[in-house]
Amino acid sequence: NEPPVNLTLSSTTVDENTPLGTPVGSLSSDDPDQPGGVHTYSIVGPAGVPFRIGGTNNRTLLVNGPLDHETSPTSLVIIRATDDGGLFVEKTFKITINGEFYMLWSLIICNKVCQKIRSTIYVMAMKKL
């Protein structure tokens, strides 16, 4: 029996002030002995990390505490994938906490770009009339 390999997390970013239970990303890993085998995922550190494992089949990293970009723009979480034989692999993931300022800035930029696109489409439509 070999331990699981290729432990991955589908997303490593989350917005600050996100409600408890919000998914951060989905976990997956491979089993060299049993392709498609079922693994158990758990957080092994550090203590007090604001995340938990849950969701469908306990394969999702969920928000489990307050997230504040200004206090801590990143958070490390060590996740373990264990196979049916008790063998495991661990991996440290760096979770980036997005600040609300950056989200607001992105919305402002998107709004300006969208306005420009709408104006261009309107002018082109008027020229066709």
matplotlib code that plots the C-alpha trace (Angstrom):
import matplotlib.pyplot as plt

x = [0.0, 1.3, 0.3, -2.0, -0.3, -1.1, -3.0, -4.6, -6.9, -8.9, -8.7, -6.4, -8.1, -11.0, -12.5, -12.2, -15.4, -16.7, -19.5, -18.8, -19.3, -18.3, -16.3, -12.7, -11.9, -12.3, -9.8, -8.6, -5.8, -4.8, -4.3, -1.6, -3.0, -6.7, -7.4, -10.5, -10.1, -11.7, -9.5, -10.3, -9.2, -8.3, -6.6, -3.5, -2.3, -1.6, -3.9, -6.6, -6.6, -9.9, -10.9, -12.5, -13.1, -16.7, -19.1, -20.1, -18.2, -16.0, -13.9, -14.2, -12.2, -14.7, -14.4, -14.6, -13.5, -13.1, -10.9, -9.3, -6.9, -5.4, -4.6, -3.5, -3.4, -2.5, -3.1, -1.3, -3.2, -1.8, -4.1, -3.8, -5.2, -5.5, -6.2, -8.2, -4.9, -4.0, -1.2, -1.3, 0.2, 0.3, 0.6, 0.7, -1.5, -1.1, -4.6, -4.7, -7.3, -8.6, -9.2, -12.5, -10.5, -9.2, -12.7, -14.1, -11.3, -12.0, -15.7, -14.8, -12.5, -15.0, -17.7, -15.6, -14.7, -18.3, -19.5, -16.9, -18.1, -21.8, -21.0, -19.1, -21.9, -24.5, -22.5, -22.0, -25.7, -26.6, -24.3, -26.1, -29.5]
y = [0.0, 3.4, 6.8, 9.2, 11.6, 14.9, 16.6, 19.7, 22.5, 24.0, 27.6, 29.3, 32.7, 33.9, 37.4, 38.9, 39.1, 36.0, 34.2, 31.1, 27.9, 29.6, 27.2, 28.2, 25.3, 21.6, 19.0, 16.1, 13.5, 10.4, 6.9, 4.9, 1.6, 2.4, 4.9, 6.8, 5.6, 7.5, 9.6, 11.3, 14.9, 16.7, 19.9, 19.1, 22.6, 25.2, 25.5, 28.1, 28.2, 29.9, 26.9, 23.5, 20.5, 19.9, 20.1, 17.2, 14.0, 16.2, 17.3, 21.1, 23.7, 26.0, 29.3, 28.6, 31.9, 35.6, 36.6, 40.1, 41.1, 44.0, 41.7, 38.7, 38.9, 35.2, 32.1, 28.8, 25.5, 22.0, 19.4, 15.7, 13.1, 9.6, 6.5, 3.4, 1.8, 4.7, 6.0, 9.8, 12.7, 16.3, 19.6, 23.2, 25.6, 29.3, 30.9, 34.5, 36.7, 39.4, 42.8, 44.6, 47.6, 45.4, 44.0, 47.6, 48.7, 45.7, 46.7, 50.3, 49.3, 46.8, 49.4, 51.9, 49.3, 48.2, 51.8, 52.3, 49.1, 50.1, 53.5, 52.1, 49.6, 52.4, 54.7, 51.8, 51.0, 54.6, 54.8, 51.8, 53.6]
z = [0.0, -1.0, 0.5, -1.5, -3.8, -5.7, -2.8, -4.3, -3.4, -6.3, -4.9, -2.5, -2.3, -0.2, 0.5, 3.9, 6.0, 4.2, 6.2, 8.1, 6.0, 2.7, 0.5, -0.2, -2.5, -3.2, -2.1, -4.2, -4.2, -6.0, -4.8, -6.6, -5.3, -6.0, -8.8, -7.7, -4.1, -1.2, 1.1, 4.4, 4.6, 7.8, 9.0, 11.1, 11.7, 12.7, 15.8, 15.5, 11.7, 10.5, 8.3, 8.6, 6.3, 5.3, 2.4, 0.2, 1.2, 3.5, 0.5, 0.8, 2.7, 4.5, 6.3, 10.0, 11.6, 10.9, 8.0, 8.0, 5.2, 7.2, 10.2, 8.2, 4.4, 4.2, 6.3, 6.2, 6.6, 6.6, 5.2, 5.4, 3.0, 4.5, 2.5, 3.8, 4.9, 7.2, 5.0, 4.4, 2.6, 4.0, 2.2, 3.4, 1.5, 1.6, 1.5, 0.4, 2.1, -0.4, 1.1, 0.5, -1.0, -3.8, -4.4, -4.6, -6.9, -9.2, -9.3, -10.1, -12.9, -14.3, -14.2, -16.1, -18.7, -19.0, -19.4, -22.2, -24.0, -23.6, -25.1, -28.0, -28.8, -28.6, -31.0, -33.4, -33.3, -33.9, -36.9, -38.5, -38.2]

ax = plt.figure().add_subplot(projection="3d")
ax.plot(x, y, z, "-o")
ax.set_aspect("equal")
plt.show()
